[in-house]
Amino acid sequence: MRIRTIFLVVALLLLAGFVALNFDEFSRVSLLSLGFTTVEASIGLVMLLLLVVSTVVFLASTLYIQSSNLLETRRYARELNTQRELADKAEASRFTELRSYLEVQVLAAQHREAAAATVMAERFSQQQQALLARLEQSDNALAAYMGQLEDRMERRDRVIHLEKDSETMPLV
């Protein structure tokens, strides 16, 4: 129990004990003025009745406030659960969208990589063919130079042989 409830119960028990001990004084009749008339009644019982009525009104209003708060709290809890479910569904849909977006991006990246690999292979093939053509040209140029050198050397050898032969031949 809450401290307020315990305090209220103890106060009511003390009041009931006080009324029981002094019931003769509470029930003594006296003249009471109501403003426009006067009546004979027991002031103690009237005050006790007013206290009981105000306590009942207070307890009823407290009960009404507590029950309305409880109902409002339950309504808020239901709305909160509804909103949480909506948020979970939205989050799940965002994850699904993200997954599909990432799959599309991965496929696009794979296509780009395949296209780049194809382009690189074509370029490599072109460079290889160009290199082979240059090597062939270099071989041909080297062979031509070698042929020219051989021709020069043969001409030179002939010239040297002719000069030797002309030196050894008598002049007529």
QUIJOWO-V709883 format. One record per residue. N is the residue number from 1. SS is DSSP state (2 for helix, 1 for strand, 0 for the rest). OMEGA is omega as a letter, one per 20 degrees, with the letter a starting at -180 (NA if undefined). Layout:
N:SS:OMEGA  N:SS:OMEGA
This chain:
1:0:r  2:0:a  3:2:r  4:2:r  5:2:r  6:2:r  7:2:r  8:2:r  9:2:r  10:2:r  11:2:r  12:2:r  13:2:r  14:2:r  15:2:r  16:2:r  17:2:r  18:2:r  19:2:a  20:2:a  21:2:a  22:0:a  23:2:r  24:2:a  25:2:r  26:2:a  27:0:r  28:0:a  29:1:r  30:1:a  31:1:a  32:1:r  33:1:r  34:0:r  35:0:r  36:0:r  37:0:r  38:1:r  39:1:r  40:1:r  41:1:r  42:1:a  43:2:r  44:2:r  45:2:r  46:2:r  47:2:r  48:2:r  49:2:r  50:2:r  51:2:a  52:2:r  53:2:r  54:2:r  55:2:r  56:2:r  57:2:r  58:2:a  59:2:r  60:2:r  61:2:r  62:2:r  63:2:r  64:2:a  65:2:r  66:2:a  67:2:r  68:2:r  69:2:r  70:2:r  71:2:r  72:2:r  73:2:r  74:2:r  75:2:r  76:2:r  77:2:r  78:2:r  79:2:r  80:2:r  81:2:r  82:2:r  83:2:r  84:2:r  85:2:r  86:2:r  87:2:r  88:2:r  89:2:r  90:2:r  91:2:r  92:2:r  93:2:r  94:2:r  95:2:r  96:2:r  97:2:r  98:2:r  99:2:a  100:2:r  101:2:r  102:2:r  103:2:r  104:2:r  105:2:r  106:2:r  107:2:r  108:2:r  109:2:r  110:2:r  111:2:r  112:2:r  113:2:r  114:2:r  115:2:r  116:2:r  117:2:r  118:2:r  119:2:r  120:2:r  121:2:r  122:2:r  123:2:r  124:2:r  125:2:r  126:2:r  127:2:r  128:2:r  129:2:r  130:2:r  131:2:r  132:2:r  133:2:r  134:2:r  135:2:r  136:2:r  137:2:r  138:2:r  139:2:r  140:2:r  141:2:r  142:2:r  143:2:r  144:2:r  145:2:a  146:2:r  147:2:r  148:2:r  149:2:r  150:2:r  151:2:r  152:2:a  153:2:r  154:2:r  155:2:a  156:2:r  157:2:r  158:2:r  159:2:a  160:2:r  161:2:r  162:2:r  163:2:r  164:2:r  165:2:r  166:2:r  167:2:a  168:2:a  169:0:r  170:0:r  171:0:a  172:0:NA
